[in-house]
Amino acid sequence: MTGQSSNASAANTPKPQATDDKNNKTLTAADVEAYLRDHPDFFQDHLPLLDILRLPHPAGGAVSLLERQVALLREKHRAMEHHMGELVERARDNERMGQHLHELAKTLMRAENLDAVLALTQDALRNELGAERVSIRLADREVDDLHALESGELSTFDPLFARGKAQCGRVPGEMLDVLFDSADDIGSAILMPLGDESDRIGVLGLASDSPDRFQPDMGIYFVTHIGDLLAESIRCHVERTHAAA
């Protein structure tokens, strides 16, 4: 009897449960973050939590998660409005520049001779583009001394023709000295080669006293088109002059 009682008692005694390390693992902030990333609609099913959770506010104090989310959305909205404003302003600038190019093309078409081409282009660049100083110097062309480049001066622009496109911002002083009477007070400039290395027509220069007027990273799309228009107009008038002779 005693043996049977002992066996029954042992059978009724609860057996020790195996420890489940996975279930007893301490929940970390990383676990919570990972879960919320995997379940982005969690708060949609637990809306009351949005009013309970508190977050620090940049201005001090604390706000609910919902209020913080609204504040973040407003900040994003303001940033998008600012970005859209910049895009609209850039589009307006491009439209104005396109109109300037159109007017310059018509002006060059009306020019009667090479001297008129140079004079009208300089006036257009000053009046329509707001360039403070404009210089057009030509190589091997029958123009007045004001616009002529001597062979020694032309070699100064070898790097510009090798570059094959406009150079903006701070440009070499020796180039400015050739284009402008006094380059000491020039803060920034744009130099545009007219033609290419095989047919060096000349150089177009725009200068400003302000160092911020022409920046190295500014777009050269319109300046390039201006140079192309001017170079082609010069070629046409030179060919007409030679044909008439």
C-alpha positions in Angstrom: 0.0 0.0 0.0 2.7 2.3 0.9 4.4 1.8 -2.5 1.2 2.5 -4.4 0.6 5.7 -2.4 4.1 6.9 -3.1 3.7 6.2 -6.8 0.4 8.1 -6.9 2.0 11.1 -5.1 4.8 11.2 -7.5 2.4 11.0 -10.5 0.4 14.0 -9.1 3.5 16.1 -8.6 3.9 18.8 -11.4 7.0 18.2 -13.5 9.4 21.1 -13.9 8.8 22.9 -17.2 11.7 23.4 -19.6 12.9 27.0 -19.8 12.1 28.6 -23.1 14.9 31.1 -23.7 13.1 32.6 -26.7 9.9 33.4 -24.7 11.9 34.7 -21.8 14.0 37.0 -23.9 13.9 40.7 -22.8 12.1 42.9 -25.4 14.4 45.7 -26.6 13.7 49.0 -28.3 15.2 47.5 -31.5 12.6 44.7 -31.3 9.8 47.3 -31.0 11.2 49.4 -33.9 11.5 46.3 -36.1 8.0 45.2 -35.3 6.5 48.6 -36.1 8.5 48.8 -39.4 7.1 45.4 -40.3 3.6 46.4 -39.3 3.2 50.1 -40.4 -0.6 49.9 -39.9 -0.3 48.9 -36.2 -1.5 52.2 -34.8 -4.4 52.1 -37.3 -5.8 49.2 -35.3 -4.8 50.8 -31.9 -5.8 54.4 -32.3 -6.1 55.2 -28.6 -2.3 54.7 -28.2 -1.7 57.7 -30.4 -3.0 60.0 -27.6 -1.2 58.1 -24.9 2.3 58.1 -26.3 4.3 61.3 -25.7 7.2 62.6 -27.7 9.6 65.5 -27.0 8.8 68.7 -28.9 11.6 70.8 -30.4 10.1 73.9 -28.7 10.0 72.1 -25.4 7.5 70.0 -23.5 5.9 66.9 -25.0 3.2 66.2 -27.5 1.2 63.1 -28.5 2.4 60.9 -31.4 -0.5 62.1 -33.5 0.4 65.8 -32.9 4.0 65.1 -33.7 3.0 63.4 -36.9 0.9 66.4 -37.9 3.8 68.7 -37.2 6.1 66.6 -39.3 3.6 66.6 -42.2 3.4 70.4 -41.9 7.2 70.7 -42.1 7.3 68.5 -45.2 4.5 70.5 -46.7 6.4 73.8 -46.2 9.6 72.2 -47.6 7.7 71.1 -50.7 6.1 74.5 -51.1 9.6 76.1 -50.9 10.9 73.6 -53.5 8.0 74.2 -55.8 8.6 77.9 -55.5 12.2 77.5 -56.6 11.2 75.4 -59.5 8.6 77.9 -60.6 11.1 80.8 -60.4 13.7 78.8 -62.3 11.1 78.1 -65.0 10.3 81.8 -65.2 14.0 82.6 -65.5 14.4 80.0 -68.3 11.4 81.6 -70.1 12.9 85.0 -69.8 16.2 83.8 -71.1 14.5 82.0 -74.0 12.8 85.3 -74.9 16.2 87.1 -74.7 17.7 84.6 -77.1 14.8 85.1 -79.4 15.2 88.9 -79.4 18.9 88.6 -79.9 18.5 86.3 -82.9 16.1 88.8 -84.5 18.6 91.6 -83.7 21.4 89.8 -85.4 19.3 89.1 -88.4 18.7 92.8 -88.8 22.4 93.7 -88.6 23.7 95.2 -91.8 27.3 94.5 -91.3 29.9 93.0 -88.9 30.3 96.2 -86.9 26.5 96.3 -86.4 26.5 92.7 -85.3 29.1 93.5 -82.6 27.4 96.7 -81.4 23.9 95.2 -81.3 25.0 92.1 -79.5 26.8 94.2 -76.8 23.7 96.4 -76.3 21.4 93.4 -76.1 23.6 91.6 -73.5 23.8 94.8 -71.4 20.1 95.7 -71.6 18.4 92.3 -71.7 20.8 90.1 -69.6 21.9 92.8 -67.2 25.6 92.3 -68.0 27.6 95.2 -66.5 30.5 94.8 -68.9 30.6 93.1 -72.3 33.6 92.5 -74.6 33.7 90.8 -78.0 37.2 90.3 -79.5 37.7 88.7 -82.9 40.7 86.9 -84.4 41.9 87.4 -88.0 38.8 89.6 -88.9 38.7 92.9 -90.5 37.3 94.9 -87.6 38.3 98.0 -85.7 41.1 97.9 -83.1 38.6 97.8 -80.3 37.4 94.4 -81.3 40.5 92.9 -82.8 42.7 90.2 -81.2 46.3 90.1 -82.1 47.9 86.7 -82.7 49.8 86.9 -79.4 46.6 87.8 -77.5 44.7 84.9 -79.1 47.1 82.4 -77.7 46.1 83.6 -74.2 42.8 81.8 -74.7 44.3 78.4 -75.7 42.9 76.8 -72.5 39.4 78.2 -73.2 39.3 76.8 -76.8 40.7 73.5 -75.5 37.9 73.5 -72.9 35.4 74.0 -75.7 32.7 75.6 -73.6 32.0 78.6 -71.4 34.0 79.2 -68.2 32.2 80.9 -65.3 33.2 82.4 -62.0 36.8 83.3 -61.3 38.6 83.2 -64.6 42.3 83.7 -65.3 43.4 87.3 -64.9 45.5 87.4 -68.1 42.3 86.6 -70.1 40.4 89.4 -68.5 43.3 91.8 -69.1 43.0 91.2 -72.8 39.2 91.5 -72.9 38.7 94.5 -70.6 40.6 97.7 -70.1 40.8 97.2 -66.4 40.2 93.8 -64.8 41.2 94.7 -61.2 37.7 95.4 -60.1 36.1 92.4 -61.8 34.5 90.1 -59.3 33.3 87.3 -61.6 32.9 86.7 -65.3 31.9 84.4 -68.1 34.2 83.7 -71.1 32.7 82.0 -74.1 34.9 80.8 -77.0 33.5 81.7 -80.4 34.1 78.9 -82.8 36.4 76.0 -82.0 40.0 75.1 -82.0 40.0 74.5 -85.8 38.2 77.8 -86.5 38.9 80.4 -83.8 36.6 83.3 -84.4 37.1 85.1 -81.2 36.0 85.4 -77.5 32.9 86.7 -75.8 33.3 88.0 -72.3 30.7 89.1 -69.7 31.9 90.6 -66.4 30.5 91.9 -63.2 31.9 93.7 -60.2 30.1 91.3 -57.9 31.8 88.0 -57.1 28.4 86.3 -56.9 27.0 87.3 -60.2 28.6 84.5 -62.3 29.2 81.3 -60.4 31.2 78.2 -61.5 28.2 75.9 -61.1 25.7 78.1 -62.9 24.1 76.7 -66.1 25.8 77.7 -69.3 23.0 76.5 -71.6 21.9 80.0 -72.6 25.4 81.5 -72.7 26.4 78.7 -75.1 23.5 79.5 -77.4 24.4 83.2 -77.3 27.9 82.3 -78.4 26.7 80.1 -81.1 24.3 82.7 -82.5 27.0 85.3 -82.4 29.6 83.1 -84.0 27.3 82.1 -86.9 26.3 85.7 -87.5 29.9 86.7 -87.7 30.7 83.9 -90.2 27.7 85.0 -92.4 28.8 88.6 -92.6 32.5 87.7 -93.2 31.4 85.4 -96.1 29.2 88.1 -97.5 32.1 90.6 -97.4 34.4 88.2 -99.1 31.8 87.4 -101.8 31.2 91.0 -102.5 34.9 91.7 -102.8 
